[in-house]
């Protein structure tokens, strides 16, 4: 028999659907003022399959796997501080799963052709 809702063994509660969790993580990440956009990485592997589409820039795997986030940042704040803030924002959503943040590129605010600094 297939368990219809995976259970978070530590909390004893149903684990969230990875697709729903990926969307929650994506919304939280893009809400940060220094995030220009989500990014799937060189080969687009940072992504989660949703019903009928791919959510690029967030990968939510199975239990015990890290949540992967790929971003392009603006250079209005120090990169390490922004990455730390993103981890703090996402941590309550992922119930203790490790969080890997990859900064794929940066943009300089107000610079023409920003995106490949």
PELIN-V536353 format. One record per backbone hydrogen bond with DSSP energy under -0.5 kcal/mol. NH is the residue of the N-H (numbers start at 1). CO is the residue of the C=O. Records with the same first field share a line. If there is no record, write none. Layout:
NH: CO ; CO
This chain:
4: 2
8: 13
9: 7
12: 8
13: 8
15: 6
21: 17
22: 18
23: 19
24: 20
25: 21
26: 22
27: 23
28: 24
29: 25
30: 26
31: 27
32: 29
35: 32
36: 34 ; 72
37: 72
39: 70
44: 41
46: 40
47: 45
48: 55
50: 53
52: 50
53: 50
55: 48
56: 54
57: 46
58: 55
59: 68
61: 59
65: 62
67: 98
68: 59 ; 66
69: 100
70: 57
71: 102
72: 37
73: 105
74: 34
75: 107
76: 74
77: 74
82: 78
83: 79
84: 80
85: 81
86: 82
87: 83
88: 84
89: 85
90: 86
91: 87
92: 88
93: 90
94: 90 ; 91
96: 91
97: 94
100: 67 ; 98
101: 99
102: 69 ; 100
104: 71 ; 102
105: 71
107: 73
109: 107
111: 108
112: 110
114: 111
116: 113
117: 106
